[in-house]
């Protein structure tokens, strides 16, 4: 097993373990290790526990809340734990360090009729990281988050023991209790919320009658180290149609999204970009970027699965009629089913975060301490339009340069603010807090897909009372009594 000891040695030889997409600065550790299997991982976990050395779990470092960044202690990287088993009965076992893109390519070549639905956009994400964060992304509108497709995990607990936990083996009873041969009696607190969005990664997922597996999934590496996963695969759709409608007025964005959401088609994804997004794309184009068409003010983006050519024809006819009703000319309607068309639409979607990050980096070069501030709240589709309006009011009222985009079908909107100076940074923090509070007032969540990590743990108190958060902490202490795993994550 590869291992590096000493802070300076880690920074010199493995600095990539100290960075992720959050741009959080100051991460450091005393040593790092790269086990290649569960046995080596177990031995290293036991070694850290014996030395009282906190252990941060690192996967693909694609997270945006700093959950995999250490604040001292040791780092265990899963990147050498790769490999897959055969596809059997629509399932496959994969090692935790296997990248999503590698799994996709394997299935395309060996099992072309099957696919793994979760799509968190970052295809370099590891499957273990996706389990730890309950990754979702745009396609979760139809297919749900990663937990829906994970049937079991092999995990190392703080004692060093390695156990498989499979769906259905250990279920919490009506009183919120579950007895486990290794972990003892676990008790989940009673939630004050009854109708939280399905897309919710704010703390542990605690629901009446829940499966123990669903407690481990999405726990951000604070309860155990996942070393392997059993995944359930889905028959691939015959066709997937990707579309972008570009209304000529911002006032038509939510009517267009409402018509798409109300259709009877298998809507895989429904996303939006507001007028400020398109202005930013035009003002700061990427060399390989895809500009919006002339006259476009905003974008309604959809992905629709279909079973046959005739169903695709029906969808296209309906989209043509809908766009005419909204006054959207053919030149502002994009549709793609082949690689060329889909590539253009995906590039159009994915360029926006790149532009934001580039603009932030430019400003940070002259104003140290500047970084992007973003929200991850969700309220459900019924309240999404008013939520968007409230967010825009806060951004415009503060004189910020900001945009709103995201997963409209779930009312899951990302507000990004690009600060110009440190004063705006502080004022933008207050805006992000207010956005989270609005989401909670509307029965939503402060974190729908990014998790809390090291950056957003303070938002949990906006959503849950102290006794509920203490219940989460009690669960963590029961499963990891030494406080070994991911100690820099302190929300529970």
C-alpha positions as CSV (number, residue, x, y, z in Angstrom):
1,X,0.0,0.0,0.0
2,X,1.3,3.4,-1.0
3,X,1.7,5.8,2.0
4,X,3.2,9.2,2.5
5,X,4.1,10.5,5.9
6,X,4.7,14.2,6.8
7,X,2.8,17.3,6.0
8,X,5.4,18.7,3.6
9,X,5.8,15.3,1.9
10,X,2.1,15.1,1.2
11,X,1.9,18.7,-0.1
12,X,4.8,18.0,-2.4
13,X,3.7,14.6,-3.7
14,X,-0.1,14.5,-3.3
15,X,-1.3,18.1,-3.4
16,X,-4.3,16.9,-5.4
17,X,-5.8,15.4,-2.2
18,X,-5.9,18.9,-0.7
19,X,-8.0,20.5,-3.4
20,X,-11.5,20.0,-4.7
21,X,-14.2,21.9,-6.6
22,X,-15.1,24.0,-3.5
23,X,-11.9,26.1,-3.7
24,X,-11.7,25.8,0.1
25,X,-8.2,26.8,1.1
26,X,-5.9,25.6,3.9
27,X,-6.5,21.8,3.7
28,X,-3.6,19.8,5.2
29,X,-2.9,16.4,6.6
30,X,0.0,14.6,8.4
31,X,-0.1,11.5,6.1
32,X,-1.9,9.9,3.2
33,X,-2.5,6.3,2.1
34,X,-3.8,4.6,-1.0
35,X,-5.1,1.1,-0.2
36,X,-5.9,-1.2,-3.1
37,X,-8.5,-3.4,-1.4
38,X,-10.7,-3.7,1.7
39,X,-8.1,-5.6,3.7
40,X,-5.5,-2.9,3.3
41,X,-8.1,-0.2,4.0
42,X,-9.2,-2.0,7.2
43,X,-5.6,-2.3,8.4
44,X,-5.1,1.5,7.8
45,X,-8.3,2.4,9.5
46,X,-7.4,0.3,12.5
47,X,-3.9,2.0,12.5
48,X,-5.4,5.5,12.5
49,X,-7.8,4.6,15.3
50,X,-5.0,3.2,17.4
51,X,-3.0,6.4,17.0
52,X,-6.0,8.7,17.5
53,X,-5.4,10.1,14.0
54,X,-8.6,11.5,12.4
55,X,-9.2,10.0,9.0
56,X,-10.7,11.9,6.0
57,X,-12.0,9.8,3.1
58,X,-11.1,11.1,-0.4
59,X,-12.5,9.9,-3.7
60,X,-12.5,11.8,-7.0
61,X,-12.3,15.3,-5.3
62,X,-15.2,16.5,-7.4
63,X,-17.3,17.8,-4.4
64,X,-18.1,21.5,-4.0
65,X,-18.5,21.7,-0.2
66,X,-15.1,20.6,1.0
67,X,-16.3,17.3,2.5
68,X,-13.2,15.4,1.3
69,X,-10.7,18.0,2.4
70,X,-8.7,17.3,5.6
71,X,-8.0,19.6,8.5
72,X,-5.1,17.6,9.9
73,X,-4.9,13.9,10.6
74,X,-4.7,11.4,7.7
75,X,-6.3,11.0,4.3
76,X,-7.3,7.7,2.8
77,X,-7.7,7.9,-1.0
78,X,-9.9,5.3,-2.6
79,X,-8.4,5.9,-6.1
80,X,-6.4,2.6,-6.1
81,X,-9.5,0.6,-5.2
82,X,-10.8,0.0,-8.7
83,X,-12.3,-2.8,-10.6
84,X,-15.7,-4.3,-11.4
85,X,-17.3,-7.7,-11.3
86,X,-19.5,-9.3,-14.1
87,X,-23.0,-8.1,-14.8
88,X,-25.4,-10.7,-13.4
89,X,-29.2,-10.4,-13.2
90,X,-29.0,-6.7,-13.9
91,X,-26.5,-6.0,-11.1
92,X,-22.8,-5.3,-10.9
93,X,-20.3,-5.0,-8.0
94,X,-17.8,-2.3,-8.3
95,X,-14.9,-1.1,-6.1
96,X,-15.3,2.3,-4.5
97,X,-12.5,4.0,-6.5
98,X,-14.0,3.1,-9.8
99,X,-14.9,6.2,-11.8
100,X,-18.4,6.7,-13.1
101,X,-17.0,7.2,-16.7
102,X,-15.2,3.9,-16.5
103,X,-18.4,2.1,-15.5
104,X,-20.3,3.8,-18.3
105,X,-17.8,2.7,-20.9
106,X,-17.7,-0.8,-19.5
107,X,-21.5,-1.1,-19.7
108,X,-21.6,0.3,-23.2
109,X,-19.1,-2.3,-24.4
110,X,-20.2,-5.4,-22.4
111,X,-23.9,-4.8,-21.6
112,X,-25.2,-2.2,-24.1
113,X,-28.8,-2.7,-23.1
114,X,-28.2,-1.6,-19.5
115,X,-27.1,1.6,-17.8
116,X,-26.5,3.1,-14.4
117,X,-28.9,6.1,-14.3
118,X,-27.4,8.5,-11.7
119,X,-25.7,11.4,-13.6
120,X,-24.0,14.0,-11.3
121,X,-22.5,15.8,-14.3
122,X,-18.9,15.0,-13.1
123,X,-18.2,11.7,-14.8
124,X,-14.8,11.6,-13.1
125,X,-16.6,11.1,-9.8
126,X,-15.9,7.8,-8.0
127,X,-18.7,5.3,-7.3
128,X,-17.7,5.4,-3.6
129,X,-17.9,9.2,-3.6
130,X,-21.4,9.0,-5.2
131,X,-22.5,6.6,-2.4
132,X,-21.1,8.8,0.3
133,X,-22.8,11.9,-1.0
134,X,-26.0,10.3,-2.5
135,X,-25.1,12.0,-5.8
136,X,-28.0,12.9,-8.0
137,X,-27.9,15.6,-10.8
138,X,-30.3,16.5,-13.5
139,X,-31.6,13.0,-14.4
140,X,-32.8,12.5,-10.8
141,X,-36.1,14.0,-11.8
142,X,-37.0,10.6,-13.4
143,X,-34.4,8.2,-11.9
144,X,-33.8,9.6,-8.4
145,X,-30.5,9.8,-6.6
146,X,-27.7,7.2,-6.3
147,X,-29.3,5.5,-3.3
148,X,-32.2,4.2,-5.5
149,X,-29.7,2.2,-7.5
150,X,-27.4,0.9,-4.7
151,X,-28.4,-2.4,-3.3
152,X,-25.5,-2.8,-0.8
153,X,-22.1,-1.6,0.3
154,X,-19.0,-3.2,1.7
155,X,-17.8,-0.8,4.4
156,X,-15.0,-0.5,6.9
157,X,-16.1,0.7,10.3
158,X,-14.0,2.5,12.9
159,X,-13.2,-0.8,14.6
160,X,-11.5,-1.9,11.4
161,X,-14.2,-4.6,10.8
162,X,-15.4,-5.0,7.2
163,X,-19.1,-5.7,6.6
164,X,-21.5,-5.8,3.8
165,X,-24.8,-4.0,4.4
166,X,-27.5,-4.9,2.0
167,X,-30.9,-3.4,1.4
168,X,-33.6,-5.1,3.5
169,X,-31.2,-6.7,6.0
170,X,-31.6,-4.1,8.8
171,X,-34.6,-1.8,8.9
172,X,-35.6,0.8,11.5
173,X,-38.9,-0.1,13.2
174,X,-41.8,2.2,13.8
175,X,-40.2,3.5,16.9
176,X,-37.0,4.5,15.0
177,X,-34.9,1.7,16.4
178,X,-32.6,-0.8,14.6
179,X,-30.5,-3.5,16.2
180,X,-27.2,-4.4,14.5
181,X,-24.7,-7.1,15.5
182,X,-21.7,-4.8,15.2
183,X,-23.1,-1.3,15.7
184,X,-25.5,-2.1,18.5
185,X,-28.9,-0.4,18.9
186,X,-29.3,2.6,16.7
187,X,-32.1,5.2,17.3
188,X,-33.2,7.9,14.9
189,X,-34.7,11.1,16.2
190,X,-38.3,12.0,15.3
191,X,-38.2,14.6,12.5
192,X,-40.2,17.8,12.8
193,X,-40.6,17.8,9.0
194,X,-43.1,15.5,7.3
195,X,-42.8,16.4,3.7
196,X,-39.2,17.2,2.9
197,X,-38.2,17.1,-0.8
198,X,-37.0,13.7,-2.0
199,X,-33.9,15.4,-3.1
200,X,-32.3,16.3,0.3
201,X,-28.7,16.0,1.4
202,X,-28.8,18.2,4.5
203,X,-27.4,15.9,7.2
204,X,-28.3,12.2,7.6
205,X,-31.3,10.9,5.8
206,X,-33.6,9.9,8.6
207,X,-37.1,8.6,7.8
208,X,-39.5,6.3,9.6
209,X,-39.1,2.7,8.6
210,X,-35.9,3.5,6.8
211,X,-33.2,1.0,5.8
212,X,-29.9,1.1,7.6
213,X,-28.2,1.2,4.1
214,X,-29.9,4.6,3.5
215,X,-28.3,6.0,6.7
216,X,-24.8,5.0,5.4
217,X,-25.5,6.4,1.9
218,X,-25.2,10.2,1.9
219,X,-23.4,10.3,5.2
220,X,-20.5,12.1,3.6
221,X,-17.9,9.7,5.0
222,X,-18.7,10.4,8.6
223,X,-19.9,6.9,9.6
224,X,-17.7,4.5,7.6
225,X,-15.5,3.9,4.6
226,X,-17.2,2.4,1.6
227,X,-14.9,0.0,-0.2
228,X,-17.3,-1.7,-2.7
229,X,-20.9,-1.3,-3.9
230,X,-23.5,-3.5,-5.5
231,X,-25.4,-1.5,-8.1
232,X,-28.7,-2.2,-9.8
233,X,-28.8,-1.4,-13.5
234,X,-31.7,-0.2,-15.6
235,X,-32.7,-1.2,-19.2
236,X,-31.5,1.7,-21.4
237,X,-34.3,3.7,-23.1
238,X,-34.6,3.3,-26.9
239,X,-34.2,7.0,-27.4
240,X,-33.3,10.1,-25.3
241,X,-34.3,13.5,-26.8
242,X,-32.5,16.5,-25.5
243,X,-34.1,19.9,-26.1
244,X,-33.6,23.6,-25.3
245,X,-36.3,26.2,-25.8
246,X,-35.2,29.8,-25.8
247,X,-38.1,32.1,-25.0
248,X,-37.7,35.7,-26.1
249,X,-38.8,37.1,-22.7
250,X,-37.9,36.1,-19.1
251,X,-41.6,36.2,-18.4
252,X,-42.1,33.1,-20.6
253,X,-39.5,31.0,-18.8
254,X,-41.7,29.5,-16.1
255,X,-44.8,29.1,-18.4
256,X,-42.5,27.1,-20.7
257,X,-41.2,25.0,-17.9
258,X,-44.7,24.5,-16.6
259,X,-45.9,23.1,-19.9
260,X,-43.0,20.7,-20.1
261,X,-43.5,19.6,-16.5
262,X,-47.2,19.0,-17.1
263,X,-46.6,16.8,-20.2
264,X,-47.3,13.1,-20.1
265,X,-43.8,12.2,-21.4
266,X,-41.0,10.4,-19.5
267,X,-39.3,13.6,-18.5
268,X,-35.8,12.7,-17.4
269,X,-34.6,16.2,-16.7
270,X,-36.0,19.7,-16.6
271,X,-33.6,22.6,-16.1
272,X,-33.5,26.3,-16.5
273,X,-31.1,29.2,-17.1
274,X,-32.4,32.7,-16.4
275,X,-31.7,35.9,-18.4
276,X,-28.6,36.7,-16.3
277,X,-27.1,33.3,-17.3
278,X,-27.4,34.0,-21.0
279,X,-26.0,37.5,-20.5
280,X,-23.0,36.0,-18.8
281,X,-22.4,33.4,-21.5
282,X,-22.5,36.1,-24.2
283,X,-20.3,38.5,-22.2
284,X,-17.7,36.0,-21.2
285,X,-17.6,33.3,-23.9
286,X,-15.4,30.3,-23.6
287,X,-13.1,29.4,-26.6
288,X,-15.1,26.2,-27.1
289,X,-18.3,27.5,-25.8
290,X,-21.8,27.4,-27.4
291,X,-23.6,30.8,-27.5
292,X,-27.3,31.0,-27.2
293,X,-29.2,32.0,-30.4
294,X,-30.0,35.6,-31.2
295,X,-33.1,36.9,-29.5
296,X,-32.9,34.3,-26.7
297,X,-33.5,35.7,-23.2
298,X,-33.5,32.5,-21.1
299,X,-33.5,28.7,-21.5
300,X,-35.8,25.8,-20.7
301,X,-33.8,22.6,-21.0
302,X,-35.3,19.1,-21.0
303,X,-34.3,15.5,-21.5
304,X,-37.1,13.0,-22.5
305,X,-36.8,9.2,-22.7
306,X,-38.9,7.4,-25.4
307,X,-39.6,3.8,-26.2
308,X,-40.0,4.1,-30.0
309,X,-39.6,6.2,-33.1
310,X,-43.3,7.0,-33.1
311,X,-43.2,8.3,-29.5
312,X,-40.3,10.6,-30.5
313,X,-42.4,11.9,-33.4
314,X,-45.2,12.6,-31.0
315,X,-42.9,14.5,-28.6
316,X,-41.4,16.6,-31.5
317,X,-44.9,17.5,-32.7
318,X,-45.9,18.5,-29.2
319,X,-42.8,20.6,-28.8
320,X,-43.4,22.3,-32.1
321,X,-47.0,23.2,-31.1
322,X,-45.9,24.3,-27.6
323,X,-43.1,26.6,-29.0
324,X,-45.5,28.2,-31.5
325,X,-48.0,28.9,-28.6
326,X,-45.2,30.6,-26.7
327,X,-44.0,32.6,-29.8
328,X,-40.6,30.8,-29.9
329,X,-39.4,30.5,-33.5
330,X,-37.8,27.4,-34.9
331,X,-34.4,29.1,-34.8
332,X,-34.6,29.2,-31.0
333,X,-35.6,25.5,-30.5
334,X,-32.7,23.0,-30.3
335,X,-33.4,19.3,-30.3
336,X,-30.9,16.5,-30.5
337,X,-30.9,12.7,-30.4
338,X,-27.6,12.0,-32.2
339,X,-24.1,12.6,-30.7
340,X,-23.6,15.9,-32.5
341,X,-26.9,17.4,-31.3
342,X,-26.6,16.1,-27.8
343,X,-23.0,17.3,-27.6
344,X,-24.0,20.9,-28.5
345,X,-26.8,21.0,-25.9
346,X,-24.6,19.4,-23.1
347,X,-21.8,21.8,-23.9
348,X,-24.3,24.7,-23.7
349,X,-25.4,23.5,-20.3
350,X,-22.1,22.7,-18.8
351,X,-20.2,25.8,-19.9
352,X,-22.0,28.0,-17.4
353,X,-20.2,26.8,-14.2
354,X,-16.9,26.9,-16.1
355,X,-17.5,30.6,-17.0
356,X,-18.5,31.4,-13.4
357,X,-15.3,29.7,-12.0
358,X,-13.1,31.4,-14.5
359,X,-14.5,34.8,-13.6
360,X,-14.1,34.2,-9.9
361,X,-10.5,33.1,-10.5
362,X,-9.7,36.2,-12.4
363,X,-11.0,38.4,-9.6
364,X,-9.3,36.3,-7.0
365,X,-6.0,37.0,-8.7
366,X,-6.3,40.7,-7.8
367,X,-8.5,40.5,-4.7
368,X,-7.2,37.6,-2.5
369,X,-10.0,35.8,-0.6
370,X,-12.6,36.1,-3.3
371,X,-14.5,33.0,-4.1
372,X,-17.9,32.0,-5.6
373,X,-20.9,31.8,-3.3
374,X,-23.6,29.4,-4.3
375,X,-26.9,28.0,-3.0
376,X,-28.1,24.4,-3.3
377,X,-31.7,24.8,-1.9
378,X,-34.8,23.1,-3.2
379,X,-38.5,23.7,-2.6
380,X,-40.3,21.5,-5.2
381,X,-41.7,22.5,-8.6
382,X,-44.9,24.0,-7.3
383,X,-43.0,26.7,-5.5
384,X,-40.1,27.0,-7.9
385,X,-41.2,30.1,-9.8
386,X,-41.8,32.2,-6.7
387,X,-38.6,30.9,-5.2
388,X,-36.7,32.1,-8.3
389,X,-38.4,35.4,-8.0
390,X,-37.3,35.8,-4.4
391,X,-33.7,34.8,-5.2
392,X,-33.6,37.3,-8.1
393,X,-34.9,40.0,-5.9
394,X,-32.2,39.4,-3.3
395,X,-29.4,39.4,-5.9
396,X,-30.6,42.4,-7.9
397,X,-31.5,44.3,-4.7
398,X,-27.9,43.9,-3.4
399,X,-26.4,45.1,-6.7
400,X,-24.6,41.8,-7.1
401,X,-23.4,40.1,-10.3
402,X,-25.3,36.8,-10.0
403,X,-27.2,34.2,-11.9
404,X,-29.8,31.5,-11.2
405,X,-29.9,28.2,-12.9
406,X,-30.6,24.6,-12.0
407,X,-33.0,21.7,-11.8
408,X,-36.4,23.4,-12.3
409,X,-38.4,20.1,-12.3
410,X,-37.6,19.7,-8.6
411,X,-37.5,23.4,-7.7
412,X,-33.8,22.9,-7.0
413,X,-32.2,26.2,-8.0
414,X,-28.5,27.2,-7.8
415,X,-27.9,30.9,-7.2
416,X,-24.3,31.9,-7.9
417,X,-22.9,35.3,-6.9
418,X,-19.5,36.5,-8.3
419,X,-18.2,39.0,-5.7
420,X,-16.2,42.0,-6.9
421,X,-14.5,42.7,-3.5
422,X,-14.4,41.5,0.1
423,X,-17.3,43.7,1.1
424,X,-19.5,42.0,-1.5
425,X,-18.3,38.7,-0.2
426,X,-19.7,39.4,3.2
427,X,-22.9,40.8,1.9
428,X,-23.3,37.8,-0.4
429,X,-22.9,35.4,2.6
430,X,-26.0,37.1,4.1
431,X,-27.9,36.6,0.9
432,X,-27.0,32.9,0.7
433,X,-28.2,32.5,4.3
434,X,-31.5,34.3,3.4
435,X,-32.0,32.0,0.4
436,X,-31.6,29.0,2.7
437,X,-34.1,30.4,5.1
438,X,-36.7,31.1,2.4
439,X,-36.3,27.5,1.2
440,X,-36.9,26.2,4.8
441,X,-40.0,28.5,5.2
442,X,-41.4,26.9,2.0
443,X,-40.9,23.4,3.4
444,X,-37.7,22.8,1.4
445,X,-34.1,21.8,2.1
446,X,-31.0,23.9,2.5
447,X,-29.0,21.3,0.5
448,X,-30.5,19.2,-2.2
449,X,-27.5,17.5,-3.8
450,X,-24.1,19.0,-2.7
451,X,-24.2,17.9,0.9
452,X,-23.0,20.1,3.8
453,X,-19.4,19.2,3.9
454,X,-17.1,21.7,5.7
455,X,-18.6,24.8,4.1
456,X,-22.4,24.6,4.7
457,X,-22.7,22.8,8.0
458,X,-23.9,26.1,9.6
459,X,-27.1,25.9,7.5
460,X,-28.4,22.8,9.3
461,X,-29.6,24.8,12.3
462,X,-31.8,26.8,9.9
463,X,-33.6,23.6,9.0
464,X,-33.7,21.5,12.1
465,X,-34.1,22.1,15.9
466,X,-31.1,21.5,18.2
467,X,-32.6,18.3,19.6
468,X,-32.9,16.8,16.1
469,X,-29.3,17.7,15.2
470,X,-28.2,16.2,18.6
471,X,-30.0,13.0,17.5
472,X,-27.8,12.9,14.4
473,X,-24.7,13.5,16.5
474,X,-25.8,10.6,18.8
475,X,-26.1,8.3,15.8
476,X,-22.6,9.3,14.7
477,X,-21.1,8.7,18.1
478,X,-22.8,5.2,18.3
479,X,-21.5,4.1,14.9
480,X,-18.1,5.9,15.2
481,X,-17.5,6.2,18.9
482,X,-13.9,7.3,18.4
483,X,-14.9,10.2,16.1
484,X,-12.4,8.7,13.6
485,X,-14.1,9.5,10.2
486,X,-14.0,12.9,8.6
487,X,-13.6,14.9,11.8
488,X,-13.5,18.2,9.9
489,X,-17.2,17.7,9.1
490,X,-18.7,19.0,12.3
491,X,-22.4,19.4,11.6
492,X,-23.2,16.3,13.5
